[in-house]
Amino acid sequence: MDWLTWGVVVVAVLIGVAWYLSYNAARLDRLHTRAEGALSALDAQLVRRAEATLELANSGLLDPASAFMLAGAASGSLEAHNERALEDDLLDGQRFGGREELENDLTAALQAALTADVVGTLRGAEAGALGVSGLQRVEAAGIRVQLARRFLNDAVTDVQRVRRKGVVRWFRLAGHADLPRTVEFDDELPPAVRE
């Protein structure tokens, strides 16, 4: 083989390696973007759940203690959202703003307040359409939170899987971006609401 052939082979190999690295970097960027979008969607669904809970608490259909407990937990969730509203990079460290505890508290408040008896009363004739629509909003928002958290955790798992690859680590294709973490909190609907 002459020098020209070797030169062509080396250039072809370098182009192949450059394409492979570029492909992996673009894929990782798309996965990070997907995770950011999923985090934004989860944030929006958590706000909807808190608003639906607050609306039910302020409807006057619940006993004062349950209404106060739900309103306090929902307000805490909404305040945590407002504190994060001005952040630029949603995945910066991806601490989720310490909201896991607040969302656990809201879920616990929903499960404590919406027992089978209370849900039966809200669905009954004396509560009327306001009780039924309030429960439906809380249920729909709770289901959307579950789905959004599942989508986020799937996206984060995909990012983590790609970032564990040797090529991504060796060539630092992720740059200085923090490794995102899954978001774990209790998002189960009260059993009486699911029925």
C-alpha positions as CSV (number, residue, x, y, z in Angstrom):
1,M,0.0,0.0,0.0
2,D,1.2,3.4,-0.8
3,W,1.0,6.5,1.4
4,L,-2.1,7.8,-0.4
5,T,-4.1,4.7,0.4
6,W,-3.0,4.8,4.0
7,G,-3.9,8.5,4.2
8,V,-7.4,7.8,2.8
9,V,-7.9,4.9,5.2
10,V,-6.8,7.1,8.2
11,V,-9.1,10.0,7.1
12,A,-12.0,7.6,6.6
13,V,-11.5,6.1,10.1
14,L,-11.2,9.6,11.7
15,I,-14.4,10.7,9.9
16,G,-16.2,7.5,11.2
17,V,-15.0,8.1,14.7
18,A,-16.0,11.8,14.6
19,W,-19.5,10.9,13.2
20,Y,-19.9,8.3,16.0
21,L,-18.9,10.7,18.7
22,S,-21.1,13.4,17.2
23,Y,-24.0,11.0,17.0
24,N,-23.6,10.0,20.7
25,A,-23.3,13.7,21.8
26,A,-26.4,14.7,19.9
27,R,-28.3,11.7,21.3
28,L,-27.3,12.5,24.9
29,D,-28.3,16.2,24.3
30,R,-31.7,15.0,23.1
31,L,-32.1,12.8,26.1
32,H,-31.2,15.7,28.5
33,T,-33.7,17.8,26.7
34,R,-36.4,15.1,27.0
35,A,-35.6,14.9,30.8
36,E,-35.9,18.7,31.1
37,G,-39.3,18.6,29.3
38,A,-40.5,15.7,31.5
39,L,-39.5,17.6,34.6
40,S,-41.4,20.7,33.4
41,A,-44.4,18.5,32.7
42,L,-44.2,16.9,36.2
43,D,-43.9,20.4,37.7
44,A,-47.1,21.5,35.8
45,Q,-49.0,18.4,36.9
46,L,-48.0,18.9,40.5
47,V,-49.3,22.4,40.4
48,R,-52.6,21.1,38.9
49,R,-52.9,18.5,41.7
50,A,-52.2,21.2,44.3
51,E,-54.7,23.6,42.8
52,A,-57.4,20.9,42.5
53,T,-56.8,19.9,46.2
54,L,-56.9,23.5,47.3
55,E,-60.2,24.0,45.3
56,L,-61.7,21.0,47.0
57,A,-60.5,22.2,50.4
58,N,-62.1,25.6,49.9
59,S,-65.4,24.2,48.6
60,G,-66.9,24.0,52.0
61,L,-67.8,20.4,51.5
62,L,-65.2,18.9,53.8
63,D,-65.0,19.2,57.6
64,P,-62.9,22.1,58.8
65,A,-60.0,20.0,60.0
66,S,-59.7,18.0,56.8
67,A,-60.1,21.2,54.7
68,F,-57.3,23.0,56.8
69,M,-55.0,20.0,56.4
70,L,-55.5,19.8,52.7
71,A,-55.2,23.5,52.2
72,G,-51.9,23.6,54.1
73,A,-50.4,20.7,52.2
74,A,-51.5,22.1,48.8
75,S,-50.3,25.6,49.7
76,G,-46.9,24.2,50.6
77,S,-46.7,22.5,47.3
78,L,-47.7,25.6,45.4
79,E,-45.1,27.7,47.3
80,A,-42.3,25.3,46.4
81,H,-43.3,25.6,42.7
82,N,-43.2,29.4,42.9
83,E,-39.7,29.4,44.5
84,R,-38.3,27.4,41.6
85,A,-40.1,29.4,38.9
86,L,-37.1,31.7,38.2
87,E,-34.4,29.0,37.8
88,D,-32.7,28.8,34.4
89,D,-31.5,25.2,34.3
90,L,-34.2,22.8,35.5
91,L,-31.7,19.9,35.7
92,D,-29.0,21.8,37.5
93,G,-28.2,19.3,40.2
94,Q,-31.8,18.1,39.8
95,R,-32.6,18.3,43.5
96,F,-36.3,18.9,42.6
97,G,-36.1,21.8,45.0
98,G,-36.7,19.5,48.0
99,R,-40.2,19.1,46.9
100,E,-40.4,15.3,47.4
101,E,-41.2,15.8,51.1
102,L,-43.9,18.4,50.3
103,E,-45.5,16.2,47.7
104,N,-45.4,13.3,50.1
105,D,-47.1,15.5,52.7
106,L,-49.8,16.4,50.1
107,T,-50.4,12.7,49.2
108,A,-50.6,11.8,52.9
109,A,-53.1,14.6,53.5
110,L,-55.2,13.5,50.6
111,Q,-55.2,9.9,51.8
112,A,-56.1,11.0,55.4
113,A,-58.8,13.4,54.4
114,L,-60.5,11.4,51.5
115,T,-61.6,8.3,53.3
116,A,-64.3,6.1,51.9
117,D,-67.0,7.8,54.0
118,V,-65.9,11.3,52.9
119,V,-65.7,10.3,49.3
120,G,-69.2,8.7,49.6
121,T,-70.6,11.9,51.0
122,L,-68.9,14.0,48.3
123,R,-70.3,11.7,45.6
124,G,-73.8,11.8,47.2
125,A,-76.8,13.9,46.4
126,E,-76.2,16.4,49.3
127,A,-72.8,17.5,48.0
128,G,-74.1,17.8,44.4
129,A,-72.2,18.4,41.3
130,L,-69.5,20.4,43.1
131,G,-68.4,17.4,45.2
132,V,-68.3,15.1,42.2
133,S,-66.4,17.6,40.0
134,G,-64.0,18.3,42.8
135,L,-63.2,14.7,43.3
136,Q,-62.9,14.1,39.6
137,R,-60.4,17.0,39.3
138,V,-58.3,15.6,42.2
139,E,-58.4,12.1,40.7
140,A,-57.5,13.3,37.2
141,A,-54.7,15.5,38.5
142,G,-53.4,12.6,40.6
143,I,-53.3,10.2,37.6
144,R,-51.5,12.9,35.5
145,V,-48.9,13.3,38.3
146,Q,-48.3,9.5,38.3
147,L,-47.8,9.5,34.5
148,A,-45.6,12.5,34.5
149,R,-43.4,11.1,37.2
150,R,-43.1,7.8,35.4
151,F,-42.2,9.6,32.1
152,L,-39.6,11.7,34.0
153,N,-38.0,8.7,35.7
154,D,-37.9,6.8,32.3
155,A,-36.1,9.8,30.7
156,V,-33.7,10.1,33.6
157,T,-33.0,6.4,33.4
158,D,-32.2,6.7,29.7
159,V,-29.8,9.6,30.4
160,Q,-28.1,7.6,33.1
161,R,-27.8,4.5,30.9
162,V,-26.2,6.4,28.1
163,R,-23.9,8.4,30.4
164,R,-22.6,5.1,31.8
165,K,-21.2,4.1,28.4
166,G,-17.4,4.2,28.3
167,V,-17.3,6.3,25.1
168,V,-19.4,9.0,26.7
169,R,-17.2,9.1,29.8
170,W,-13.9,8.9,28.0
171,F,-14.6,11.7,25.6
172,R,-16.7,13.7,28.1
173,L,-19.6,13.9,25.8
174,A,-21.9,15.1,28.6
175,G,-19.7,18.1,29.3
176,H,-20.2,19.5,32.7
177,A,-23.9,18.7,33.0
178,D,-24.9,17.1,36.3
179,L,-26.2,13.6,36.2
180,P,-30.0,13.8,36.7
181,R,-31.7,11.7,39.4
182,T,-35.1,10.1,39.4
183,V,-37.8,11.8,41.5
184,E,-39.2,9.6,44.2
185,F,-42.3,10.5,46.2
186,D,-45.6,8.9,47.1
187,D,-48.1,9.8,44.4
188,E,-50.8,7.1,45.1
189,L,-54.4,8.3,45.0
190,P,-56.5,7.6,48.1
191,P,-58.1,4.1,47.6
192,A,-61.6,5.5,47.9
193,V,-61.0,8.0,45.1
194,R,-59.8,5.3,42.7
195,E,-62.9,3.2,43.0
